[in-house]
Amino acid sequence: MKKLILFFLLASTTLYGQDASGEYRHEIKLNGLNLVLGNPELDYEYLINSNSGAGLYANANIDRNHIWPFVYMAGAYYRLYLGGKHANGFFFEGGFNAIGFDDTEFGKNKVSNGWGPSFGIGGKFLIKKTIVMEFFGGLGRNFKATDEYNNYDIPVFPRWGISIGKRF
């Protein structure tokens, strides 16, 4: 009986069912800069490990204010973090985007769609272990920009923001 108890004690010291790091892996963020400009953007990021994360984002121009010529922008990205803490500090971002922009043709408003890769850099900071503040900036390339008569069909688009969110 003592050998059986000793066996279970030794076996239980090597087994655990929870993540030992105790770090959170999901983030939801709202881009405040785009919100002020009339394009609210919501962002979800899954933290793969302490140095990388992958995410999805989407924004829409809700009032057609023409500060940005975009009607919508959505995409997926991958981030490589260089900070010492878990998914914190300076990062590089690479992604793929789909964009829709105003296309005025003979007095009709329609939406033209484009797509392309983007690259950005930024920084992320943790406040009280679960509140996230980040800033980032970058550029993307629209591979569908071919119409020379359209004022809004641009070959390069910005991707930037100041976001605040929650890590859970």
Backbone bond lengths (Angstrom), bond angles and torsions (degrees), N, CA, C in turn:
res aa  C-N    CA-C-N  psi(-1)  N-CA   C-N-CA  omega(-1)  CA-C   N-CA-C  phi
1 M - - - 1.448 - - 1.532 110.78 -
2 K 1.335 116.33 -40.72 1.453 120.01 179.56 1.525 110.69 -63.82
3 K 1.334 117.00 -35.98 1.458 120.05 178.12 1.521 111.23 -66.90
4 L 1.304 117.18 -36.32 1.465 121.71 178.66 1.531 110.80 -66.74
5 I 1.321 117.24 -43.12 1.469 121.71 178.23 1.525 109.77 -65.39
6 L 1.319 117.09 -42.22 1.453 121.30 178.22 1.534 110.98 -62.72
7 F 1.320 117.05 -40.91 1.461 121.30 177.21 1.535 111.44 -60.98
8 F 1.336 117.77 -46.82 1.466 121.21 179.84 1.531 112.00 -65.76
9 L 1.308 117.24 -35.88 1.470 119.92 176.80 1.518 111.46 -65.83
10 L 1.323 116.83 -44.10 1.463 119.78 178.42 1.531 111.44 -66.95
11 A 1.322 116.97 -39.42 1.463 120.38 179.76 1.522 111.26 -68.43
12 S 1.324 117.64 -36.49 1.463 119.93 -177.72 1.524 112.27 -73.30
13 T 1.319 119.10 -21.42 1.462 120.09 178.05 1.517 111.99 -73.87
14 T 1.325 117.58 -21.55 1.466 120.43 -179.98 1.523 112.57 -96.38
15 L 1.309 118.41 -9.40 1.465 122.08 -178.09 1.521 110.51 -107.86
16 Y 1.316 115.90 139.01 1.455 121.14 171.84 1.522 107.24 -152.75
17 G 1.316 116.78 146.92 1.462 121.35 -175.02 1.510 113.90 -102.81
18 Q 1.293 118.75 -6.46 1.458 121.72 -177.12 1.520 109.98 -109.29
19 D 1.329 114.81 159.78 1.457 120.47 175.00 1.525 108.41 -69.52
20 A 1.308 117.23 121.11 1.458 121.37 -175.03 1.524 112.27 -68.59
21 S 1.319 117.84 -24.81 1.465 119.33 -176.03 1.523 112.06 -73.60
22 G 1.341 118.50 -28.80 1.451 121.35 -179.06 1.522 113.10 71.04
23 E 1.308 118.60 12.42 1.453 122.42 -178.91 1.527 110.57 -84.76
24 Y 1.305 115.74 148.51 1.458 121.84 177.27 1.528 109.41 -83.02
25 R 1.329 117.98 150.80 1.454 121.47 -174.00 1.522 114.43 -118.13
26 H 1.322 120.11 -6.43 1.458 122.44 -176.33 1.525 110.27 -121.94
27 E 1.340 115.64 145.79 1.465 121.06 176.65 1.527 109.53 -138.01
28 I 1.322 115.72 139.26 1.465 123.26 170.73 1.522 105.92 -120.75
29 K 1.348 116.62 129.22 1.467 120.62 -176.71 1.520 110.98 -133.70
30 L 1.320 115.38 153.15 1.461 123.56 174.19 1.519 107.25 -119.18
31 N 1.338 116.68 127.21 1.453 121.94 -179.28 1.528 108.46 -82.64
32 G 1.323 116.63 106.46 1.460 122.12 -177.10 1.517 113.66 -70.40
33 L 1.339 117.48 -33.26 1.460 120.02 179.55 1.526 111.02 -65.45
34 N 1.313 117.05 -46.27 1.461 119.71 177.80 1.525 111.91 -68.88
35 L 1.323 117.49 -30.26 1.460 120.36 177.01 1.524 111.08 -63.44
36 V 1.313 116.91 -43.05 1.470 121.39 177.98 1.538 110.96 -64.39
37 L 1.326 116.90 -35.61 1.465 121.40 -179.41 1.532 113.18 -82.05
38 G 1.329 118.91 0.89 1.457 121.62 176.34 1.515 115.07 94.54
39 N 1.331 117.58 8.37 1.469 122.08 178.38 1.526 109.11 -122.19
40 P 1.329 119.87 79.03 1.458 119.05 -178.98 1.521 111.12 -61.72
41 E 1.320 115.45 134.94 1.463 121.54 -177.09 1.517 109.71 -125.53
42 L 1.319 116.10 130.68 1.457 123.25 175.81 1.518 108.25 -112.51
43 D 1.324 116.40 139.69 1.460 122.38 -171.78 1.521 108.97 -134.53
44 Y 1.333 117.24 135.60 1.461 123.24 173.12 1.525 107.76 -122.52
45 E 1.334 116.37 133.73 1.457 120.45 178.20 1.520 110.08 -132.31
46 Y 1.326 115.76 133.58 1.464 122.53 173.29 1.524 107.51 -103.53
47 L 1.318 116.14 124.50 1.464 121.69 -178.72 1.521 108.71 -87.32
48 I 1.319 116.40 106.99 1.464 122.77 -175.61 1.528 110.81 -67.38
49 N 1.315 116.51 -48.71 1.461 122.54 174.66 1.521 107.52 -151.34
50 S 1.317 117.76 -166.83 1.463 119.26 -175.13 1.522 113.05 -71.53
51 N 1.343 118.67 -14.52 1.462 121.15 -177.59 1.510 114.35 -115.09
52 S 1.322 119.59 1.12 1.458 119.29 -176.97 1.518 111.62 -151.05
53 G 1.333 114.58 156.56 1.455 122.15 178.09 1.518 110.07 -153.99
54 A 1.324 115.83 155.95 1.457 122.12 177.63 1.520 107.76 -130.16
55 G 1.324 116.49 143.61 1.450 118.45 -175.96 1.504 114.24 -151.22
56 L 1.335 113.68 173.56 1.457 124.33 176.99 1.519 108.01 -129.26
57 Y 1.321 116.78 147.17 1.461 120.33 175.99 1.520 108.96 -143.79
58 A 1.328 115.22 158.65 1.466 121.51 175.58 1.522 108.37 -153.20
59 N 1.326 116.04 139.22 1.463 120.31 172.31 1.515 109.22 -138.21
60 A 1.318 115.57 160.17 1.462 121.39 -179.01 1.520 108.92 -143.25
61 N 1.328 116.16 142.24 1.457 121.84 176.16 1.523 106.77 -86.23
62 I 1.335 116.67 99.16 1.455 120.59 -170.56 1.526 113.79 -79.51
63 D 1.322 118.59 -22.89 1.462 119.11 -178.20 1.529 113.91 -116.89
64 R 1.325 117.37 8.97 1.478 122.67 179.30 1.526 111.67 47.31
65 N 1.329 116.01 50.78 1.458 122.11 -174.46 1.519 113.40 -80.40
66 H 1.300 118.98 -11.86 1.465 125.26 178.16 1.521 113.75 62.49
67 I 1.346 117.71 18.60 1.468 118.88 166.63 1.514 107.29 -66.69
68 W 1.334 116.10 -44.81 1.453 123.34 169.04 1.508 107.31 -109.67
69 P 1.306 118.71 141.38 1.470 119.67 177.82 1.524 113.26 -77.70
70 F 1.327 118.00 2.04 1.452 121.38 -174.86 1.515 111.97 -85.48
71 V 1.312 116.57 137.18 1.454 122.80 172.91 1.530 109.04 -87.85
72 Y 1.320 116.53 -39.71 1.456 121.47 174.77 1.525 109.11 -151.44
73 M 1.315 115.14 162.33 1.452 122.27 173.11 1.533 106.67 -150.95
74 A 1.304 117.15 132.34 1.467 121.97 179.11 1.520 108.27 -143.37
75 G 1.310 115.85 153.23 1.453 117.37 -179.95 1.510 113.73 -175.37
76 A 1.313 113.54 175.95 1.455 123.20 176.02 1.522 107.82 -123.22
77 Y 1.326 116.39 149.22 1.462 119.59 -178.53 1.519 110.67 -145.20
78 Y 1.329 114.24 163.64 1.459 123.75 173.32 1.519 107.01 -127.60
79 R 1.325 116.89 136.35 1.462 121.56 179.55 1.518 111.10 -121.84
80 L 1.324 114.63 140.32 1.457 122.57 175.01 1.529 107.32 -113.69
81 Y 1.327 117.04 115.68 1.465 122.84 -177.00 1.524 110.42 -93.68
82 L 1.332 115.24 140.46 1.458 121.04 -179.30 1.518 112.84 -112.06
83 G 1.336 118.06 4.46 1.458 121.15 -178.47 1.515 112.62 -79.28
84 G 1.319 116.36 169.32 1.451 121.63 -178.80 1.519 114.01 -82.51
85 K 1.326 118.08 -24.03 1.456 121.34 -179.45 1.525 110.48 -92.20
86 H 1.316 115.95 175.58 1.465 122.56 -177.92 1.533 110.65 -66.91
87 A 1.349 117.22 110.62 1.467 124.50 178.62 1.523 111.02 47.56
88 N 1.307 115.46 57.87 1.454 121.76 -176.20 1.525 108.34 -144.64
89 G 1.333 116.34 148.52 1.448 121.15 176.97 1.518 112.37 102.94
90 F 1.311 115.30 -156.03 1.458 123.29 -177.55 1.530 110.09 -69.52
91 F 1.348 117.58 142.00 1.465 119.79 178.45 1.518 111.80 -143.25
92 F 1.334 114.97 158.25 1.462 124.78 169.90 1.519 107.14 -110.37
93 E 1.326 116.14 142.47 1.463 121.15 -177.95 1.519 110.35 -129.25
94 G 1.309 116.55 136.21 1.451 123.25 172.51 1.511 108.38 -131.88
95 G 1.334 117.49 140.07 1.450 118.39 -176.60 1.509 113.80 -157.33
96 F 1.317 114.07 -178.81 1.458 122.85 177.65 1.515 107.30 -128.64
97 N 1.352 117.82 133.99 1.455 122.54 -171.34 1.522 111.93 -128.90
98 A 1.318 114.79 150.71 1.457 122.76 169.04 1.520 106.35 -119.51
99 I 1.332 117.21 132.25 1.463 120.92 -178.23 1.517 109.44 -129.52
100 G 1.316 114.73 150.94 1.452 121.72 173.17 1.515 107.71 -127.22
101 F 1.316 117.85 134.56 1.458 120.31 -177.75 1.518 109.43 -135.53
102 D 1.340 114.45 157.80 1.466 121.10 179.92 1.511 109.99 -63.05
103 D 1.317 116.08 132.35 1.457 122.59 178.89 1.527 106.89 -128.50
104 T 1.315 116.54 100.83 1.463 120.84 -178.34 1.517 108.62 -91.03
105 E 1.330 114.66 119.61 1.459 120.22 -178.27 1.523 109.12 -133.33
106 F 1.310 117.47 113.41 1.463 123.96 178.32 1.525 111.86 53.95
107 G 1.330 117.06 44.23 1.456 122.05 177.30 1.513 114.33 80.68
108 K 1.321 119.26 -2.36 1.468 122.00 178.43 1.522 109.01 -99.53
109 N 1.308 115.30 137.19 1.457 119.42 174.41 1.517 108.59 -94.68
110 K 1.307 116.44 124.67 1.452 121.26 173.28 1.514 108.31 -137.87
111 V 1.319 116.13 169.87 1.457 121.51 -178.00 1.519 108.81 -108.59
112 S 1.335 115.98 125.95 1.465 121.54 172.61 1.516 108.35 -98.48
113 N 1.303 115.93 142.34 1.459 121.09 -178.36 1.514 110.64 -105.34
114 G 1.303 116.17 146.02 1.455 122.67 176.77 1.514 110.05 -140.68
115 W 1.310 116.52 171.13 1.452 121.74 -179.70 1.517 109.65 -155.54
116 G 1.308 115.48 159.68 1.456 119.40 177.15 1.507 113.25 165.57
117 P 1.318 116.43 172.38 1.466 121.61 179.96 1.529 111.18 -83.79
118 S 1.327 115.63 163.54 1.462 120.90 175.45 1.523 109.03 -141.91
119 F 1.317 114.66 159.65 1.453 122.56 178.16 1.512 108.05 -139.94
120 G 1.328 117.67 139.58 1.456 120.64 -179.92 1.514 111.83 -152.22
121 I 1.328 114.71 168.66 1.457 123.03 175.15 1.520 107.29 -134.04
122 G 1.317 116.58 158.94 1.458 119.33 178.99 1.507 112.09 -177.81
123 G 1.335 113.94 -168.59 1.453 121.24 179.03 1.511 110.90 -142.21
124 K 1.318 116.21 144.78 1.463 122.30 178.67 1.514 108.72 -126.51
125 F 1.332 115.64 137.53 1.459 121.49 -178.06 1.518 109.65 -130.44
126 L 1.323 116.12 137.52 1.464 122.44 176.97 1.519 109.75 -95.53
127 I 1.318 115.28 136.32 1.458 122.00 175.80 1.528 106.57 -121.13
128 K 1.284 118.11 119.28 1.468 124.30 -179.84 1.521 112.95 55.38
129 K 1.303 118.24 37.68 1.464 127.04 170.07 1.532 115.20 71.55
130 T 1.336 120.40 -19.23 1.461 120.03 -179.08 1.525 114.02 -129.26
131 I 1.310 118.90 -13.53 1.469 121.76 178.20 1.531 107.80 -93.80
132 V 1.333 116.18 131.09 1.462 121.91 -175.37 1.523 108.85 -115.62
133 M 1.321 116.39 134.43 1.464 122.70 173.30 1.516 106.29 -126.96
134 E 1.333 116.32 129.41 1.459 118.16 179.76 1.521 110.43 -141.65
135 F 1.315 114.46 155.16 1.453 121.97 172.89 1.519 107.07 -133.86
136 F 1.329 116.44 143.58 1.462 119.70 -177.93 1.519 109.05 -155.24
137 G 1.311 115.42 160.25 1.449 122.00 177.03 1.513 110.22 -155.32
138 G 1.312 115.21 148.79 1.447 119.37 179.61 1.509 111.95 -176.87
139 L 1.316 115.24 -177.11 1.458 121.67 -179.30 1.524 109.76 -131.29
140 G 1.315 114.33 153.04 1.454 120.98 175.20 1.510 110.15 -128.12
141 R 1.307 115.26 161.53 1.468 121.68 -179.00 1.515 108.77 -114.41
142 N 1.341 116.38 126.39 1.462 122.50 177.13 1.525 107.89 -93.33
143 F 1.319 117.56 109.84 1.455 121.44 -178.57 1.520 113.38 -79.80
144 K 1.323 117.77 -7.70 1.455 119.99 -178.75 1.531 111.98 -102.38
145 A 1.304 119.39 11.61 1.464 123.09 -178.97 1.529 109.37 -80.34
146 T 1.326 116.62 92.94 1.461 120.39 -176.56 1.514 113.30 -125.70
147 D 1.320 118.89 -14.06 1.453 121.83 -174.41 1.526 110.04 -82.84
148 E 1.314 118.08 110.94 1.471 120.43 -176.55 1.528 113.02 -78.55
149 Y 1.329 118.77 -11.55 1.460 121.26 -178.90 1.515 112.97 -96.94
150 N 1.292 118.41 -2.11 1.451 122.53 -176.57 1.524 109.50 -98.63
151 N 1.328 116.42 127.16 1.457 120.56 -179.02 1.528 112.76 -71.90
152 Y 1.334 117.70 -27.76 1.452 120.75 -173.94 1.520 113.67 -99.54
153 D 1.301 119.07 -5.03 1.459 121.42 -179.53 1.525 108.31 -82.59
154 I 1.309 116.64 86.79 1.456 121.19 -171.60 1.530 110.76 -102.16
155 P 1.331 117.94 144.15 1.463 120.27 -177.86 1.527 114.17 -79.85
156 V 1.335 119.38 -20.20 1.456 123.01 -178.98 1.525 108.27 -126.81
157 F 1.330 116.54 135.76 1.467 119.94 179.79 1.525 109.63 -128.48
158 P 1.340 117.36 150.96 1.459 120.26 179.95 1.529 111.48 -85.09
159 R 1.303 114.68 151.82 1.468 121.82 171.61 1.517 106.17 -137.54
160 W 1.336 116.18 102.58 1.451 119.85 -178.41 1.511 110.78 -151.67
161 G 1.309 116.07 166.46 1.453 118.84 179.18 1.513 113.58 173.63
162 I 1.329 112.69 170.89 1.452 123.85 172.79 1.512 105.37 -128.18
163 S 1.324 116.62 111.60 1.469 121.16 -171.67 1.518 111.24 -115.71
164 I 1.329 114.34 152.00 1.448 121.77 172.22 1.514 107.01 -133.86
165 G 1.330 115.96 141.55 1.449 118.41 -176.41 1.508 113.61 -161.63
166 K 1.334 113.94 -167.85 1.458 122.45 -175.59 1.521 109.50 -126.69
167 R 1.305 115.96 133.65 1.460 122.76 175.11 1.517 107.69 -100.70
168 F 1.321 116.39 130.33 1.469 120.23 -179.53 1.515 111.24 -141.23
